[in-house]
Amino acid sequence: MEVIFRNVNFSYNVGMPNEKKALKDVNVFLEGGLIHGVIGPIGSGKTTMLELMNGVTKPSSGEIIVGNYELTSKNSNFKFNDFRYDVGLVYQFPEKQFFCSTVGEEIAFSGKTFEPKNKNIKDKVKKALKMVGLDESYVKRSPFSLNGGEKRRVAIASVLISNPKLLILDEPTIGLDNNSKKRLMHLLKNLKTRYMKTIIIVTHDVDMLYEIVDDVVVLNDGRVIKEGNKMDVFSDVNLLDKNNAPVPNVIRVSKLVYDRTGVDLGHVQNLNSLVRKMAINLSDVKRKVITNEK
C-alpha cells in the first residue's frame, strides 16, 4: 500500500498569534511493500506527518493518497471504517494502554471494535499472535506479566488483528532492551517479507532503521530535506548534520575511518559487520594512520 503526499501543508492554531506551520509543501512517495523510515530533529514534523497519513487529522492544503483512499478529496467515496481495516497505527508505549486481564482479551478487544459480531475472533487472535512470533500459550497469560519486548509485540498484534496492509509505528524501540529490540527488528522484517506489509517507522533510533529499512525521508522545520534509498540518505552525513538529523553509528565510524585513512570499508549492515571489516583491513588502516600522522 503506497502513500503519496502532494504539496501538503499543515498548520496548528490557524489564525491565532501562535500559529505554527508544521509541514510546508511536503511531497513524498512511499512505495508499497517496503519498510520506510522518517527521521529528523524534534519539532521537524514527523509526528504530524504520521497523523496525516493515518487519517487522524487533515492537512491545511494539498493531497494525501494512501493506497486506494484519497484522504483529502471532497469527491472521494472515502469510508473511514474501511480505511481503519487497512491502516494500523502503533503509538509510543502502546502497552501502557493495556487494561484487559489476559493477552487474548486484549487483542480481541481491538478485533471486536471492527467486527462486534465476529464469531471467529479467537482464530484471529491466534493468527495475530503468530504474526508477531508468539504462540497460543500467551492467550491466557496476563499482559502485565510479560517483559517489555513481549508487551510491545502484543500491542502490535492488537493492531494486526484487522490484518492491515499498512503498519505505521511511532518510536517502536523506545524503552526496549537490546535483545527485545533485535526481536522487534526481526518481527518487522518478517511482516514485510512474509506477510507483505508496508511499514512506516517514525523514530530517532537510526541504528535500528539502518538495519531494516529500504528508504528514508528526512524532515527538518516541516520540509523534506532528502528522500530516497537508505544508503543514499544515510551516506550524506554532512547534510544530516547540517539539519540536526541523527546519523547511524556504523555510517559515522565508516566515514571517520575513510577520512583518517582513505580505506573504504564499503557497505556494512551493522556494527558487528563493521568491526569484522575493520579487522580484515586492519593492516591497511594501521599503515595509513601511521603515514598520515608522520
C-alpha positions as CSV (number, residue, x, y, z in Angstrom):
1,M,0.0,0.0,0.0
2,E,1.7,3.2,-1.2
3,V,1.5,6.6,0.5
4,I,1.6,9.8,-1.5
5,F,1.8,13.4,-0.2
6,R,1.4,16.2,-2.8
7,N,2.1,19.8,-1.8
8,V,0.9,19.1,1.7
9,N,0.8,21.9,4.2
10,F,-0.4,21.7,7.8
11,S,-0.6,24.4,10.5
12,Y,-1.6,24.4,14.2
13,N,-3.7,27.2,15.8
14,V,-4.6,28.6,12.4
15,G,-5.4,32.3,12.5
16,M,-4.1,32.8,16.0
17,P,-0.9,34.7,17.1
18,N,0.8,31.4,18.0
19,E,0.0,29.8,14.6
20,K,2.7,27.2,13.7
21,K,3.3,25.7,10.2
22,A,4.3,22.1,10.9
23,L,4.5,20.9,7.3
24,K,5.5,23.0,4.3
25,D,4.9,21.9,0.7
26,V,5.7,18.2,1.5
27,N,6.0,15.9,-1.5
28,V,6.8,12.2,-0.8
29,F,6.1,8.9,-2.4
30,L,6.4,5.9,-0.2
31,E,6.3,2.7,-2.3
32,G,4.2,-0.2,-1.1
33,G,5.8,-3.4,0.1
34,L,8.8,-1.7,1.7
35,I,9.9,-0.5,5.1
36,H,10.3,3.3,5.2
37,G,11.9,5.4,7.9
38,V,11.0,9.0,8.8
39,I,13.7,10.9,10.7
40,G,14.5,14.4,11.8
41,P,15.1,16.6,14.9
42,I,12.4,17.2,17.5
43,G,9.8,19.5,16.0
44,S,10.6,18.7,12.4
45,G,7.1,17.5,11.6
46,K,7.5,13.7,11.9
47,T,4.5,13.1,14.2
48,T,2.3,15.5,12.2
49,M,3.1,13.5,9.0
50,L,2.3,10.3,10.8
51,E,-1.1,11.5,11.9
52,L,-1.9,12.8,8.5
53,M,-1.2,9.5,6.7
54,N,-3.2,7.8,9.4
55,G,-6.2,10.0,8.8
56,V,-6.3,11.3,12.3
57,T,-6.3,14.9,11.0
58,K,-6.5,16.6,7.6
59,P,-3.9,18.9,6.0
60,S,-4.4,22.7,5.6
61,S,-3.9,22.1,1.9
62,G,-2.5,19.5,-0.5
63,E,-3.4,16.0,-1.4
64,I,-2.8,12.7,0.5
65,I,-3.4,9.3,-1.0
66,V,-3.0,6.1,0.9
67,G,-3.5,3.0,-1.3
68,N,-6.9,3.4,-2.9
69,Y,-8.0,6.0,-0.3
70,E,-8.0,9.7,-1.3
71,L,-8.0,11.2,2.2
72,T,-8.3,14.8,1.1
73,S,-10.6,14.6,-1.9
74,K,-14.1,16.1,-1.4
75,N,-15.4,13.8,-4.2
76,S,-13.9,10.6,-2.8
77,N,-16.1,7.8,-1.5
78,F,-13.8,7.6,1.5
79,K,-15.1,5.2,4.2
80,F,-13.2,5.6,7.4
81,N,-14.2,2.2,8.8
82,D,-12.7,0.5,5.7
83,F,-9.6,2.7,5.9
84,R,-9.2,1.5,9.6
85,Y,-9.0,-2.1,8.4
86,D,-6.2,-1.3,6.0
87,V,-4.1,1.1,8.1
88,G,-2.8,0.3,11.6
89,L,-1.0,2.8,13.9
90,V,1.1,1.8,16.9
91,Y,1.9,4.8,19.1
92,Q,4.8,5.2,21.6
93,F,4.5,2.9,24.6
94,P,1.2,1.2,23.3
95,E,1.4,-1.3,26.1
96,K,0.6,1.4,28.7
97,Q,-3.0,1.3,27.3
98,F,-3.5,-2.4,28.3
99,F,-6.5,-2.9,30.6
100,C,-7.7,-6.5,30.0
101,S,-6.7,-9.4,32.3
102,T,-5.4,-11.7,29.5
103,V,-3.5,-11.3,26.3
104,G,-6.3,-12.9,24.4
105,E,-8.9,-10.4,25.7
106,E,-6.5,-7.5,25.0
107,I,-6.1,-8.5,21.4
108,A,-9.7,-9.5,20.9
109,F,-10.9,-6.1,22.1
110,S,-9.4,-4.4,19.1
111,G,-10.9,-7.0,16.8
112,K,-14.4,-6.6,18.3
113,T,-14.1,-2.9,17.7
114,F,-14.0,-3.6,14.0
115,E,-16.4,-6.5,13.9
116,P,-18.6,-6.7,17.1
117,K,-20.4,-9.9,15.9
118,N,-17.3,-11.7,14.7
119,K,-17.6,-15.4,15.6
120,N,-14.1,-16.2,14.5
121,I,-12.4,-13.8,16.9
122,K,-10.4,-16.5,18.7
123,D,-8.9,-17.7,15.5
124,K,-8.0,-14.1,14.5
125,V,-6.3,-13.6,17.9
126,K,-4.2,-16.7,17.4
127,K,-3.3,-15.6,13.9
128,A,-2.3,-12.1,15.2
129,L,-0.1,-13.7,17.8
130,K,1.6,-15.9,15.2
131,M,2.3,-12.9,13.1
132,V,4.3,-11.3,16.0
133,G,6.1,-14.6,16.8
134,L,4.1,-15.5,19.9
135,D,2.4,-18.9,20.4
136,E,-1.1,-19.8,21.7
137,S,0.1,-20.2,25.2
138,Y,0.1,-16.4,25.5
139,V,-3.7,-16.2,25.1
140,K,-4.4,-16.9,28.7
141,R,-1.4,-15.0,30.2
142,S,-1.7,-11.7,31.8
143,P,-0.3,-8.9,29.6
144,F,1.1,-7.2,32.7
145,S,3.3,-10.3,33.5
146,L,5.2,-10.1,30.2
147,N,8.6,-8.5,29.6
148,G,8.9,-5.2,27.7
149,G,9.5,-6.8,24.3
150,E,6.6,-9.3,24.7
151,K,4.3,-6.4,25.7
152,R,5.3,-4.4,22.6
153,R,4.6,-7.4,20.4
154,V,1.2,-8.0,21.9
155,A,0.4,-4.3,21.3
156,I,1.4,-4.7,17.7
157,A,-0.7,-7.9,17.5
158,S,-3.8,-5.9,18.7
159,V,-3.3,-3.7,15.6
160,L,-2.6,-6.6,13.2
161,I,-5.8,-8.4,14.2
162,S,-7.6,-6.4,11.4
163,N,-4.8,-7.5,9.0
164,P,-3.9,-4.0,7.8
165,K,-1.9,-3.6,4.6
166,L,0.0,-0.6,6.1
167,L,1.5,-0.5,9.5
168,I,2.7,2.8,11.0
169,L,4.9,2.8,14.1
170,D,5.9,5.8,16.3
171,E,9.2,5.1,18.1
172,P,8.7,1.3,18.3
173,T,12.0,0.5,20.0
174,I,11.8,3.2,22.7
175,G,12.1,1.6,26.2
176,L,13.2,-1.8,24.9
177,D,16.5,-3.5,25.9
178,N,18.9,-4.7,23.2
179,N,17.5,-8.2,22.9
180,S,13.9,-7.1,22.7
181,K,14.9,-4.5,20.1
182,K,16.6,-7.2,18.0
183,R,13.5,-9.4,18.2
184,L,11.3,-6.5,17.2
185,M,13.5,-5.7,14.2
186,H,13.3,-9.4,13.1
187,L,9.5,-9.2,13.5
188,L,9.2,-6.1,11.3
189,K,11.3,-7.6,8.6
190,N,9.2,-10.8,8.8
191,L,6.0,-8.7,8.5
192,K,7.3,-7.2,5.3
193,T,8.7,-10.3,3.6
194,R,6.3,-13.0,4.8
195,Y,3.0,-11.0,5.2
196,M,3.6,-8.4,2.5
197,K,3.1,-5.4,4.8
198,T,4.1,-1.9,4.0
199,I,5.7,-0.4,7.1
200,I,6.5,3.2,8.1
201,I,8.6,3.9,11.1
202,V,9.0,7.3,12.7
203,T,12.0,7.2,15.1
204,H,15.2,8.7,16.4
205,D,16.7,5.2,16.5
206,V,18.6,5.4,13.3
207,D,20.9,2.4,14.1
208,M,17.8,0.2,14.1
209,L,16.5,1.9,10.9
210,Y,19.8,1.4,9.1
211,E,19.5,-2.4,9.5
212,I,15.9,-2.9,8.4
213,V,14.6,0.0,6.2
214,D,14.6,0.3,2.5
215,D,14.0,4.1,2.1
216,V,14.3,7.1,4.4
217,V,12.6,10.5,4.5
218,V,14.5,13.3,6.3
219,L,12.4,16.2,7.7
220,N,13.5,19.5,9.2
221,D,11.4,22.5,10.0
222,G,8.4,21.0,8.3
223,R,10.2,20.4,5.0
224,V,11.5,17.3,3.2
225,I,15.3,17.7,3.2
226,K,16.0,14.4,1.4
227,E,14.2,11.2,0.4
228,G,15.4,8.0,-1.1
229,N,17.3,4.8,-0.7
230,K,18.7,4.4,2.8
231,M,22.4,4.3,1.6
232,D,22.0,7.5,-0.4
233,V,20.4,9.3,2.5
234,F,22.5,8.0,5.4
235,S,25.7,8.4,3.5
236,D,25.1,12.1,3.2
237,V,26.5,12.8,6.7
238,N,27.1,16.5,6.1
239,L,23.5,17.1,5.1
240,L,22.2,15.1,8.1
241,D,24.5,17.0,10.5
242,K,23.5,20.4,9.0
243,N,19.9,19.6,9.6
244,N,20.4,18.1,13.1
245,A,19.2,14.7,11.9
246,P,20.7,11.6,13.5
247,V,23.4,9.5,11.8
248,P,23.8,5.8,12.2
249,N,26.9,4.9,14.2
250,V,28.0,2.4,11.5
251,I,28.0,5.3,9.0
252,R,29.7,7.7,11.3
253,V,32.5,5.3,12.1
254,S,33.0,4.2,8.5
255,K,33.3,7.9,7.4
256,L,35.8,8.5,10.2
257,V,37.9,5.6,9.1
258,Y,37.8,6.8,5.5
259,D,38.6,10.4,6.4
260,R,41.6,9.3,8.5
261,T,43.0,6.5,6.3
262,G,41.4,6.6,2.9
263,V,40.3,3.0,3.4
264,D,36.7,2.5,2.1
265,L,35.0,-0.3,4.1
266,G,32.1,-0.4,1.6
267,H,28.6,-1.2,2.7
268,V,28.3,-2.8,6.1
269,Q,25.0,-4.0,7.6
270,N,25.6,-3.2,11.3
271,L,28.3,-2.5,13.9
272,N,29.3,-6.2,14.1
273,S,29.9,-6.3,10.3
274,L,31.9,-3.0,10.6
275,V,34.2,-4.5,13.3
276,R,34.8,-7.6,11.1
277,K,35.6,-5.5,8.1
278,M,38.0,-3.2,10.1
279,A,39.7,-6.3,11.4
280,I,40.2,-7.7,7.8
281,N,41.5,-4.3,6.7
282,L,43.5,-3.7,9.9
283,S,46.9,-3.7,8.3
284,D,45.9,-1.1,5.7
285,V,44.2,1.0,8.3
286,K,47.2,1.0,10.7
287,R,49.7,1.7,7.9
288,K,47.7,4.7,6.6
289,V,47.1,6.1,10.1
290,I,50.8,6.0,10.8
291,T,51.6,7.5,7.4
292,N,49.1,10.3,8.0
293,E,50.5,11.0,11.5
294,K,54.0,11.4,10.1
